[in-house]
Amino acid sequence: MAILVTGAAGFIGHRVAMDLLARGERVVGLDNFNTYYDPALKEARFARLTAQKNFTPLRCDISDQAALKAALAPQKINSIIHLAAQAGVRYSLENPQAYVAANVAGHLNLLEHARHHGVRHFVYASSSSVYGGNTKVPFAEDDRVDHPVSLYAATKRAGELISASYSHLYGIAQTGLRFFTVYGPWGRPDMAVWLFTEALFAGKPIRVFNNGDMWRDFTFIDDIAGGVIRVHDATPEKGSHRIYNIGNNRPERLDHLIATLEHLTNHTAIRQMEPIQPGDVYKTYADISALERDFGFRPVTPLDKGLKAFVDWYRNYKGL
């Protein structure tokens, strides 16, 4: 029996799949290679996976119900780690249909597969964005999440609600994970760590929103992947549905991130100050006490160490 990892050519999916393969699991990796950011990066990640023993690659769009059903029909799937999504807060203002297709319809299509094939555990990615403009920090799982400030956040909350109904109706054991600003090697080019590093090496301006007075709970990919797998390995009760924050439990100011990257790249940033953008939130901060209590999760990578790992990887990847 195999573990299905959706979004396997994506940042988190790639790392989770690699770690599962390293311990001898059979992994079916699925991705649609959309063009939200450079597909060449996704192809490079996927190539690393396809070189591994026990990996089955699938190219499919989870929002296409018929295509997904046909792709998964020959596979014997024991559990699902669902990480595929249309990501990005700002892009949801430009292309809302993509978010509903991937994050709502795609999520539903995978639950339908789980429903009809007796999947042991369905672990899925939600997002810290569901907390909207909450000012009470740290964010806890029992905080209100009914005021999303972006369509992306609304679709991720919709996925949580659909999952809750499927657990109740069909007895599917599920765990949702609200990710907090993941970064690290093989990361996403649309996120601040990559964008700032790229601009620093190129001597180009970086867009600094809210005069750098924004805070993010930056969480290193090693900690995230380890947490996802730890949750996956648990055996939840049939029909259970739990949601957990997964983050670093330590927000960092944007100015501090930039200063650290300046030091690591030996370049001075050209700051282009801009107001806070629609859909952005001022501060994210994960209360991870529930995940620590139930799964022993505890992040161990400080920001300076994680950023060094990313910058070293970026230099190598770009041939700098």
Long-range contacts (C-beta under 8 A, 24 or more apart in sequence): 1-26, 1-76, 1-77, 1-78, 2-26, 2-27, 2-28, 2-56, 2-75, 2-76, 2-77, 2-78, 3-27, 3-28, 3-77, 3-78, 3-79, 3-80, 3-81, 3-232, 4-28, 4-30, 4-72, 4-75, 4-77, 4-79, 4-80, 4-81, 4-82, 5-29, 5-30, 5-81, 5-83, 6-30, 6-31, 6-62, 6-80, 6-81, 6-82, 6-83, 6-84, 6-110, 7-31, 7-82, 7-83, 7-84, 7-85, 7-125, 8-45, 8-46, 8-49, 8-57, 8-83, 9-33, 9-42, 9-43, 9-45, 9-46, 9-49, 10-42, 10-45, 10-83, 10-84, 10-87, 10-188, 11-45, 11-182, 11-186, 11-187, 11-188, 11-221, 12-83, 12-125, 12-179, 12-182, 12-221, 12-224, 12-225, 12-228, 13-81, 13-83, 13-84, 14-45, 14-46, 14-48, 14-49, 14-186, 15-184, 15-186, 15-221, 15-222, 15-224, 15-225, 16-81, 16-83, 16-225, 16-228, 16-229, 17-49, 17-55, 18-48, 18-49, 18-52, 19-225, 19-226, 19-229, 20-229, 21-49, 21-52, 21-53, 21-54, 21-55, 24-54, 25-54, 26-54, 26-56, 27-54, 27-55, 27-56, 28-55, 28-56, 28-58, 28-72, 28-75, 28-77, 29-55, 29-56, 29-57, 29-58, 30-58, 30-59, 30-60, 30-62, 30-71, 30-84, 31-58, 31-59, 31-60, 31-84, 32-59, 32-60, 32-61, 32-62, 32-84, 33-59, 34-61, 34-86, 34-98, 36-86, 36-87, 36-88, 36-91, 36-98, 36-190, 37-188, 37-189, 37-190, 38-189, 41-186, 41-189, 45-186, 61-106, 62-102, 62-106, 62-107, 62-109, 62-110, 63-101, 63-102, 63-105, 63-106, 63-109, 65-105, 65-109, 65-112, 68-109, 68-110, 68-113, 69-109, 69-113, 72-113, 77-113, 77-117, 77-119, 78-119, 78-120, 79-119, 79-120, 79-121, 79-122, 79-123, 79-232, 80-110, 80-113, 80-114, 80-119, 80-121, 80-122, 80-123, 80-124, 81-123, 81-124, 81-228, 81-232, 82-107, 82-110, 82-122, 82-123, 82-124, 82-125, 83-124, 83-125, 83-228, 85-125, 85-156, 86-152, 86-155, 87-152, 87-188, 87-190, 88-152, 88-190, 89-129, 89-150, 89-152, 89-153, 89-279, 89-280, 90-277, 90-278, 90-279, 90-280, 91-152, 91-190, 92-150, 92-151, 92-152, 92-155, 92-279, 93-150, 93-151, 93-278, 93-279, 96-151, 99-151, 99-152, 99-155, 100-155, 103-152, 103-155, 103-156, 103-158, 103-159, 104-155, 104-158, 104-159, 104-162, 107-158, 107-159, 107-162, 107-163, 108-162, 111-162, 111-163, 111-166, 111-172, 114-166, 114-172, 115-166, 115-170, 115-172, 119-172, 120-173, 120-235, 121-173, 121-174, 121-175, 121-232, 121-234, 121-235, 121-236, 122-163, 122-172, 122-173, 122-174, 122-175, 123-174, 123-175, 123-176, 123-177, 123-228, 123-231, 123-232, 124-159, 124-163, 124-174, 124-175, 124-176, 124-177, 125-176, 125-177, 125-179, 126-156, 126-157, 126-159, 126-160, 126-176, 126-177, 126-178, 126-179, 126-243, 127-152, 127-153, 127-156, 127-178, 127-179, 128-178, 128-179, 128-180, 128-181, 128-217, 128-245, 128-247, 128-284, 128-286, 129-153, 129-156, 129-281, 130-156, 130-157, 130-160, 130-178, 131-178, 131-281, 131-284, 132-281, 133-281, 133-282, 134-281, 135-282, 137-251, 137-283, 137-285, 138-249, 138-285, 138-286, 138-287, 139-178, 139-245, 139-284, 139-285, 139-286, 139-287, 140-245, 140-287, 141-178, 141-243, 141-244, 141-245, 141-287, 141-290, 149-279, 149-280, 149-281, 150-278, 150-279, 151-279, 152-279, 153-279, 160-243, 163-241, 164-241, 167-239, 167-240, 167-241, 168-239, 168-241, 171-238, 171-239, 172-239, 173-236, 173-237, 173-238, 173-239, 173-240, 173-241, 174-236, 174-240, 174-241, 174-242, 175-231, 175-234, 175-236, 175-241, 175-242, 175-243, 175-244, 176-241, 176-242, 176-243, 176-244, 177-227, 177-228, 177-231, 177-243, 177-244, 177-245, 177-246, 178-243, 178-244, 178-245, 178-246, 178-247, 178-286, 179-219, 179-224, 179-246, 179-247, 180-216, 180-217, 180-218, 180-219, 180-245, 180-246, 180-247, 180-248, 180-284, 180-286, 181-216, 181-217, 181-218, 181-219, 181-247, 181-284, 182-219, 182-220, 182-221, 182-224, 183-218, 183-219, 183-220, 183-221, 183-306, 183-307, 183-310, 184-220, 184-221, 184-222, 184-306, 184-309, 184-310, 184-313, 185-221, 185-309, 185-310, 185-312, 185-313, 185-314, 186-221, 186-313, 187-221, 187-310, 192-216, 192-254, 192-257, 193-218, 193-257, 193-261, 193-307, 193-310, 194-310, 194-314, 196-257, 196-258, 196-261, 196-269, 197-261, 197-265, 197-310, 197-311, 197-314, 198-314, 199-269, 199-270, 200-261, 200-262, 200-265, 200-267, 200-268, 200-269, 201-265, 201-267, 201-314, 201-318, 201-320, 203-267, 203-270, 204-270, 205-270, 205-271, 205-272, 206-258, 206-269, 206-270, 206-271, 206-272, 207-272, 207-274, 208-254, 208-255, 208-258, 208-271, 208-272, 208-273, 208-274, 209-254, 209-274, 209-275, 209-276, 209-277, 209-280, 210-254, 210-275, 210-276, 210-280, 210-282, 211-273, 212-253, 212-254, 212-255, 212-258, 212-271, 212-273, 213-253, 213-254, 213-255, 213-282, 214-253, 214-254, 214-276, 214-280, 214-282, 214-283, 215-251, 215-252, 215-253, 215-254, 215-282, 215-283, 215-284, 215-285, 216-251, 216-252, 216-254, 216-257, 216-283, 216-284, 217-247, 217-248, 217-249, 217-250, 217-251, 217-252, 217-284, 217-285, 217-286, 218-248, 218-252, 218-257, 218-303, 218-306, 219-246, 219-247, 219-248, 219-286, 219-299, 220-248, 220-299, 220-301, 220-305, 220-306, 220-309, 222-301, 223-248, 223-299, 223-300, 223-301, 226-297, 227-291, 227-295, 227-297, 227-299, 230-295, 230-296, 230-297, 231-291, 231-295, 231-297, 234-294, 234-295, 242-294, 244-288, 244-290, 244-291, 244-294, 244-295, 245-286, 245-287, 245-288, 245-290, 245-291, 246-286, 246-288, 246-291, 246-297, 247-284, 247-285, 247-286, 247-288, 247-299, 248-286, 248-299, 248-301, 248-303, 249-285, 249-286, 249-287, 249-288, 249-299, 250-303, 251-283, 251-284, 251-285, 252-303, 256-303, 257-303, 257-307, 260-303, 260-304, 260-307, 261-307, 261-311, 264-307, 264-308, 264-311, 265-311
